[in-house]
Amino acid sequence: MNDLVGRIPGPQPVTSRRRVSALRSVAQRLFKISTDALFLREVCEWKITYIAEALLHAIENRNHLSLANNTRALIEYVAALVFIFDSLAKLRDSLQGQSNETTINDTIDRTELILQRAYYGTRPKGKERIFAPYVSECLAAWKNYIKNIEEVYDFICEYVHPNYGSNLLVSTGQLGKGRLNPPPDFHKDAIDRVCRCCSLTMLFFETGIFLFRQL
């Protein structure tokens, strides 16, 4: 009996030094992610605030070209914010119940890179640059909440790019024979739709951002 008792292993420490070190590293990285994400949220909200002021100015002055351009900018900025919060939600979901250290670190790596891209990212011109999130990436994240957001964005772009859509906002009729700078009433349907796109985006920002803040 004494021989059997002697073979029973004694109490083991709950965590090893390595595990404590790994947990500390994860905690520090997650804390930095939370502070970086909070900072980025404020950056996005300030940009959206200034865009909203420009939109109000465009509406008050019946500047429909400015309205279309700033509506597209509004959609892009809100989409970028959704992209950031969506990455945080994926981080949270991936870490729940996860005990594999490699998987945890890989998941954190992806989120850290997204935050770096969202703040420091530029156009992809060189190998050393951090690429900013593509609009398509941001819209894909937003599509989880507004199914037709890509169609809304494509419609707005038609009135922003230097093509027939934007030409129609400042002219009417045929090439060489049309009227220049007609009153806004000439394009009431298009302008009303642009306004609806703007309203849709602002309503989502006002209600959706509250839900994202619960993350």
N, C-alpha and C positions, 0 to 999 in steps of 0.2 A: 504493500500500500504506500509506504513512504517512497518507494522507488517510482511509483506512478505519479505521485504528487510532485516529485522532483522534476518530472518531464513536462508538467503543465507550465506554459510560458507565463511569466509575470505580467503585470499590467503594463501596457504600452502607452506612450504619449499620444494624445488625441491628434496632434499635428506635428509634423516634422519641421525643422528649421526651413527646409526648402519650401514646404507648403506655405508656411507663414510668409516667406519672402515673396512667393508667387501671388498670394492673396493681396499682400500689400501693394505689389506692382499693379495688379488689376484694379484695386480700389483707387490708386492714384491716377491711373489712366482714365477711369470712368469719371472721376471728379473733374479732370481737365476737360473731358468731352462735354460735361454738363455746363461748365463755365464758358467754354468756347461756343457751344450751341446757344446759350443765353445771349452772348455778345452778338452772334450772327443774327439771331432773331431781332434784336434791337436795330442792327444795321439795316435789315430788310424792311422793318417797319418805318424807319425814318425815310428810306427811299420811297416807299409807298405813300407816306404822308405828303412828300413833295409832289409826287405824281398826281395825287388826288387834288392838290391845290391847282396844278396845271390843268387838270380836267375841268374843274369848276370855272377857271378863267376861260377855257375854250368854250364851254357851254354858255356862259354869260355873254361872251363876245361873238357867239355864233361862228366860231372858227372851227369848221368841221374837219379840216385837214389836221389841225392840232389835236382835235378830239380823237381822230382815228389813230394818229401816231402815239398819243399818250395812253390810249386804251390798250394798244399792243404792248407798250412798256409795262403797264399795270399787270396785264396777264402774265408777262414773263417774270416780273418780280414776285408776284404771288406764287407762280409755279415753282420758282426757285425756293421759296420758303416752304412750300409743300414738300419738295424734294428733300430738304434738310430734315424736316420733322418725320417724314416717311422713313428716312434712314435710321432715325433714333428709335422709331417704333419697331423696326426690324431688329435693331440691336437688342432692345428689351426682350422681344419674343425669342430671339436666338439664345439669349443667356439664361432664360428661365429653365431651371432643371438641368442645366448643362454643367458637367463636371470635368470634361476633357480639356486640359490646359491648352493644347494646341488649337482646338476649335474655338475656345474662348478668345485667345490672342488673335487668331485670324479674323474673327468677327469684329473685334475692337479695331484691328488694323484697317478694315474696310471703312468703318465709320470715321476714323480719324482722317483717312484720305479724302472722304467726301467733304468733311468740314474744311480741310485744307484747300480743296478745289473750289469750294463755295466762296472762300474769302480771298485766296491768293491767285486763283485761276485766271488765266489769260487765253487768248486765242492760240490754238495749237500751231505754233510756228517753228518751234525747235524742240530737240529731244530733251533738253534740260528744263523745259517749262512745265509748270503745273497746269493742266488743261482745266478750264472752267467747265462746269456742268453744261452739257448741250441742252438746248431748249427742248429737244425731243425727249431727253431723259426726264426733265422736269415735268413735261406734259404727261408722260407715261405714268409718273407717280400720281399726278392730279387726276388722271383718268379713273383711278380707283374710287373717286368721290363724285366727279362729274363726267359721265360717260362720253359726252360729245365735246369735251373741251378742245380736242384737236381740230374738230370741224369749226368750232368758234374761232380758234386762233388762225386757221387758214383763211376764213372769211375776212378777218381784220387785216391780215397781211395783204390781201388783194387791194385794200384801200390805203396801204402805206407804201408799198413798193412803187417804183417809178414805171407804172404800167397803166393799162386802160382804167383800172379801178380808181386809182388816185387821180387820173385825168378827169374822170367823171365828176369828181368833187369840186372841180374848178372850171368845168366847161360842159357844154351840152351840144348835141347835134353831131354833124359829121366833120371829119378832118378838113380843115381849111375853110369850112362854111359855118361852123357852129358858133355858139355864143360863149363868150369868155366871162368867167366869174359871175354866173347867174345867182340869184338869191337862193338861200338854203332850201326854200320850198320846192325847188326843182328836183331835189334829191332827197325828199322827205323820207321815203321808205328806207333808203340806204342809211341815212343819218339816224333814223329811229332804231334801226337794227344795231348800229354801232353803239348807240346809247344803251340798248338792252344788254349787249355784251359787257359793257362797262358796269352796269348795274348788277349783272350776274356775278361778276368777279368781286365787286365790293361786298355783296351780300355774303358770298362764300368767305371772304376775308373776315367779315364781322362775326359770322357764326362759326365757321370752321376753325378759325384760329383759337377760339375759346376751347374747342374740343381738343385741339393739339396741345394746348397748355396743360392738359390733364396728364400728359405723358410723364 
